Amino acid sequence: MSSIAGSGCELLIPLCERKPLKEIERSIIKRYRKYLWTKFVRAIKDFKLVEEGDKIAVAVSGGKDSLLMAKLFQQLKNHPQINFELEFIAMDPGFHESNRELLLNNCEYLNIPVHLFESGIFEVVENIAKDYPCYMCARMRRGALYNKAKELGCNKLALGHHFNDVIETTMLNVLYSGNFKTMKPKLKATNFKDMELIRPLYYIEEDDIKKFVRNNGLATMNCGCIVAAQKTSSKRKEVKDLIGELKKNFRDVDKSIFQSAQNVNLNSIVGWEKNGEKHSFLDIYDEE
């Protein structure tokens, strides 16, 4: 897969012709079954991400992760073990026209009936957070998506964060924030009553998503941002590169990072925070 610099983040250009829709859909449960479909279903079962009566808003950004997630949900809908509904939502935060057209073209070709709505977030972020816009942009995007999901009567919002996002977030917090926090597979919305955020790509590795996109001839956006492209360096990319270097000597280091958040030994923790309140091991030292 090659890339070109567009109006914002890179546009991923495939090296082969776009495959027919039926072939793309079949590849999810055939060629990539072990790497995509099986891991998607396992995350849903392990973390109870989809339950009877849910109405799920699937956020489609135009990137590789969210397009795959939308197709995986459609496949899940074809296996009616659980009764649930889907809405596909896409936010235009101020995309360049070419990126907006690419998003809509992909959704039309992939038979994803998306609700596109405008938010103007890029313009707002550029005015209020010129130096480091990404954090503010992410918060505002999520709020806008929650609002749209609520408007459509949904009780869950699905985002396309994958395995590598999880481990990179974990390492970012350890290395740059001095704390141990990771991405959870689901969480309750703080400011939106009766809403949950779910991450059904939790077990799926980014390289396998790239292979799916490349081999099916799909062109996708990275983020389409017109604000941050020339203004910020990416600590996330630094961490991604660091993990790549570590894997050269320890092949499964990424899996160890991923598992660390599920194997925390509370007897070996010096301090922790819960519900905004900080605790020390000394608080319970005499009880041990």
Phi, psi and omega per residue, in radians:
M1 nan 2.330 3.080
S2 -1.848 3.019 3.133
S3 -2.516 2.689 3.062
I4 -2.267 2.628 3.101
A5 -1.377 2.111 -3.141
G6 -1.908 -2.767 3.096
S7 -1.442 1.453 -3.052
G8 2.154 -2.436 -3.131
C9 -1.311 3.003 -3.060
E10 -1.112 2.604 3.040
L11 -1.822 2.157 -3.106
L12 -1.494 2.099 -3.070
I13 -1.884 2.146 -3.131
P14 -1.270 2.776 -3.135
L15 -1.700 0.045 3.134
C16 -2.356 2.916 3.131
E17 -1.157 2.594 3.122
R18 -1.152 2.212 -3.099
K19 -1.292 2.743 3.053
P20 -1.068 2.621 -3.065
L21 -0.962 -0.812 -3.103
K22 -1.049 -0.650 3.130
E23 -1.212 -0.674 3.097
I24 -1.097 -0.822 -3.136
E25 -1.118 -0.689 -3.140
R26 -1.150 -0.602 -3.100
S27 -1.118 -0.483 -3.132
I28 -1.103 -0.718 -3.079
I29 -1.785 -0.016 3.090
K30 -1.982 -1.419 -3.045
R31 -1.072 -0.700 -3.070
Y32 -1.899 0.366 -3.087
R33 -0.962 -0.868 -3.076
K34 -1.121 -0.617 -2.983
Y35 -1.654 -0.454 -3.079
L36 -2.049 -1.131 -3.027
W37 -1.086 -0.855 -3.101
T38 -1.081 -0.727 -3.128
K39 -1.235 -0.611 3.076
F40 -1.084 -0.860 -3.128
V41 -1.141 -0.676 -3.129
R42 -1.119 -0.727 3.118
A43 -1.109 -0.720 3.134
I44 -1.087 -0.720 -3.141
K45 -1.293 -0.790 -3.084
D46 -1.066 -0.691 -3.004
F47 -1.941 0.126 3.115
K48 0.909 0.936 -3.078
L49 -1.371 -0.527 3.126
V50 -2.141 2.177 -3.087
E51 -2.259 2.861 -3.100
E52 -0.948 2.246 3.077
G53 1.499 -0.003 3.124
D54 -1.118 2.595 2.910
K55 -2.171 1.936 -2.940
I56 -1.868 2.219 3.007
A57 -1.567 2.015 -3.139
V58 -1.666 1.982 -3.081
A59 -1.398 2.100 -3.117
V60 -1.947 1.928 -3.081
S61 -1.576 -0.333 -3.020
G62 1.812 -0.131 3.108
G63 -1.522 2.997 -3.066
K64 -1.067 -0.687 -3.048
D65 -1.170 -0.835 -3.075
S66 -1.264 -0.565 3.086
L67 -1.151 -0.748 3.076
L68 -1.088 -0.785 -3.132
M69 -1.004 -0.731 3.132
A70 -1.064 -0.747 -3.139
K71 -1.206 -0.641 3.094
L72 -1.103 -0.724 3.103
F73 -1.119 -0.665 3.096
Q74 -1.122 -0.670 3.079
Q75 -1.124 -0.719 3.130
L76 -1.093 -0.652 3.126
K77 -1.116 -0.474 3.117
N78 -1.367 -0.139 3.079
H79 -2.012 1.373 -2.914
P80 -1.281 1.016 3.038
Q81 -1.366 -0.464 3.105
I82 -2.162 2.376 3.100
N83 -1.509 1.923 3.125
F84 -2.589 2.862 3.137
E85 -2.058 2.753 -3.135
L86 -2.223 2.500 2.910
E87 -2.289 2.333 3.127
F88 -1.836 2.115 -3.078
I89 -2.128 2.466 3.106
A90 -2.342 2.305 3.139
M91 -1.833 2.321 3.005
D92 -1.744 1.787 -3.107
P93 -1.443 0.025 -3.078
G94 2.198 0.615 -3.121
F95 -1.026 2.638 2.856
H96 -1.067 2.559 -3.047
E97 -0.956 -0.625 -3.124
S98 -1.138 -0.647 3.116
N99 -1.230 -0.696 3.090
R100 -1.057 -0.767 3.133
E101 -1.134 -0.676 3.123
L102 -1.099 -0.782 3.120
L103 -1.014 -0.881 -3.099
L104 -1.159 -0.656 3.127
N105 -1.138 -0.753 3.109
N106 -1.103 -0.764 -3.138
C107 -1.108 -0.709 3.128
E108 -1.147 -0.791 -3.109
Y109 -1.131 -0.670 -3.091
L110 -1.521 0.081 3.111
N111 1.038 0.825 3.068
I112 -1.872 1.852 -3.087
P113 -1.331 1.469 -2.951
V114 -1.589 2.493 2.981
H115 -1.645 1.881 3.130
L116 -1.651 2.266 3.097
F117 -2.363 2.688 -3.089
E118 -1.746 2.580 -3.138
S119 -2.270 -0.430 -3.118
G120 1.185 0.382 -3.050
I121 -1.118 -0.665 -3.114
F122 -1.000 -0.748 -3.124
E123 -1.137 -0.740 3.135
V124 -1.121 -0.821 -3.105
V125 -1.092 -0.689 -3.134
E126 -1.090 -0.542 -3.120
N127 -1.417 -0.603 -3.015
I128 -1.827 -0.251 -3.103
A129 -2.524 1.096 -2.985
K130 -1.157 -0.655 -3.039
D131 -1.404 -0.732 -3.104
Y132 -2.307 1.326 -2.983
P133 -1.410 -0.295 -2.948
C134 -1.117 -0.747 -3.119
Y135 -1.096 -0.848 -3.139
M136 -1.113 -0.702 -3.140
C137 -1.070 -0.772 -3.117
A138 -1.089 -0.732 3.137
R139 -1.137 -0.756 -3.117
M140 -1.212 -0.665 3.097
R141 -1.055 -0.809 -3.099
R142 -1.104 -0.717 3.100
G143 -1.063 -0.730 3.128
A144 -1.146 -0.669 3.123
L145 -1.183 -0.726 3.074
Y146 -1.033 -0.765 -3.137
N147 -1.047 -0.789 -3.133
K148 -1.161 -0.723 3.119
A149 -1.056 -0.762 3.130
K150 -1.090 -0.749 3.127
E151 -1.023 -0.599 -3.119
L152 -1.544 0.089 3.084
G153 1.392 0.388 -3.126
C154 -1.524 2.682 3.070
N155 -1.955 -0.081 3.107
K156 -2.443 2.571 3.068
L157 -2.101 2.122 -3.127
A158 -1.744 2.201 3.084
L159 -1.981 2.708 -3.000
G160 -1.614 0.568 3.077
H161 -1.228 2.348 -3.056
H162 -2.017 -3.098 -3.111
F163 -0.839 -0.816 -3.085
N164 -1.219 -0.583 3.045
D165 -1.069 -0.679 -3.118
V166 -1.110 -0.877 -3.071
I167 -1.256 -0.578 3.106
E168 -1.181 -0.683 3.096
T169 -1.119 -0.734 3.108
T170 -1.026 -0.831 -3.115
M171 -1.230 -0.612 3.073
L172 -1.027 -0.768 -3.134
N173 -1.176 -0.716 3.134
V174 -1.142 -0.816 -3.001
L175 -1.419 -0.608 -3.013
Y176 -1.958 -0.354 -3.110
S177 -1.963 -0.193 3.115
G178 1.182 0.549 3.060
N179 -2.471 2.914 3.127
F180 -1.945 1.738 3.096
K181 -2.380 2.565 3.127
T182 -2.348 -3.140 3.021
M183 -1.510 2.234 3.084
K184 -1.541 2.634 -3.141
P185 -1.166 -0.373 3.008
K186 -2.742 2.688 3.084
L187 -2.720 2.684 3.129
K188 -1.437 2.384 3.137
A189 -1.143 2.389 -3.107
T190 -1.311 -0.741 -3.014
N191 -1.898 0.123 -3.132
F192 -2.265 1.842 -3.044
K193 -1.049 2.393 3.067
D194 1.088 0.456 3.087
M195 -2.027 2.488 3.068
E196 -2.184 2.604 3.003
L197 -1.815 2.337 3.124
I198 -2.204 2.627 -3.135
R199 -2.217 1.460 -3.041
P200 -1.302 -0.168 3.078
L201 -1.594 0.291 -2.984
Y202 -0.910 -0.637 -3.104
Y203 -1.671 -0.132 -2.994
I204 -1.525 2.277 -3.087
E205 -1.511 2.521 -3.042
E206 -1.062 -0.674 -3.135
D207 -1.035 -0.608 3.134
D208 -1.271 -0.561 3.051
I209 -1.162 -0.739 3.120
K210 -1.073 -0.716 3.123
K211 -1.110 -0.738 3.115
F212 -1.044 -0.808 -3.125
V213 -1.156 -0.825 -3.087
R214 -1.103 -0.850 -3.054
N215 -1.266 -0.299 3.070
N216 -1.726 0.041 3.028
G217 1.259 0.561 -3.110
L218 -1.683 2.322 3.030
A219 -1.696 2.217 -3.065
T220 -2.363 2.765 3.066
M221 -1.490 2.744 2.917
N222 -1.456 -1.033 3.059
C223 -2.556 -0.350 3.079
G224 1.266 0.249 -3.053
C225 -1.270 2.319 3.094
I226 -1.784 -0.003 -3.094
V227 -1.710 -0.874 -2.955
A228 -1.555 -0.174 -2.984
A229 -0.923 -0.701 -3.080
Q230 -1.910 0.149 -2.951
K231 -2.019 -0.411 -3.019
T232 -2.228 2.560 2.966
S233 -1.619 2.697 -3.027
S234 -1.831 1.912 3.024
K235 -1.152 -0.574 3.119
R236 -1.071 -0.716 3.116
K237 -1.140 -0.668 3.096
E238 -1.048 -0.753 -3.139
V239 -1.196 -0.695 3.096
K240 -1.019 -0.789 3.125
D241 -1.136 -0.678 3.121
L242 -1.082 -0.797 3.129
I243 -1.091 -0.672 3.092
G244 -1.061 -0.700 3.104
E245 -1.167 -0.744 3.136
L246 -1.087 -0.600 -3.117
K247 -1.170 -0.343 3.127
K248 -1.136 -0.561 3.137
N249 -1.823 -0.364 -3.135
F250 -2.405 1.673 -2.956
R251 -0.995 -0.635 -3.053
D252 -1.788 0.419 -3.114
V253 -1.085 -0.586 3.129
D254 -1.138 -0.690 3.126
K255 -1.208 -0.580 3.089
S256 -1.163 -0.715 3.089
I257 -1.091 -0.759 -3.133
F258 -1.077 -0.787 -3.101
Q259 -1.250 -0.415 -3.076
S260 -1.031 -0.570 -3.130
A261 -1.320 -0.229 3.128
Q262 -1.848 -0.003 -3.117
N263 -2.290 0.760 3.140
V264 -1.301 2.185 3.125
N265 -1.621 1.798 -3.072
L266 -1.124 -0.377 3.102
N267 -1.296 -0.184 -3.105
S268 -2.023 0.245 -3.132
I269 -1.660 2.314 -3.137
V270 -1.427 -0.658 3.130
G271 -2.689 2.728 3.115
W272 -2.667 2.898 3.131
E273 -2.242 2.373 3.097
K274 -2.459 2.228 -3.132
N275 0.921 0.674 3.085
G276 1.425 -0.026 -3.122
E277 -1.883 2.242 -3.108
K278 -1.548 2.498 -3.138
H279 -2.268 2.717 3.086
S280 -2.131 2.675 3.075
F281 -1.062 -0.393 3.117
L282 -1.164 -0.432 3.134
D283 -1.066 -0.515 -3.086
I284 -2.128 0.166 -3.043
Y285 -1.001 -0.772 -3.085
D286 -1.299 -0.229 3.125
E287 -1.461 -0.312 -3.060
E288 -1.333 nan nan
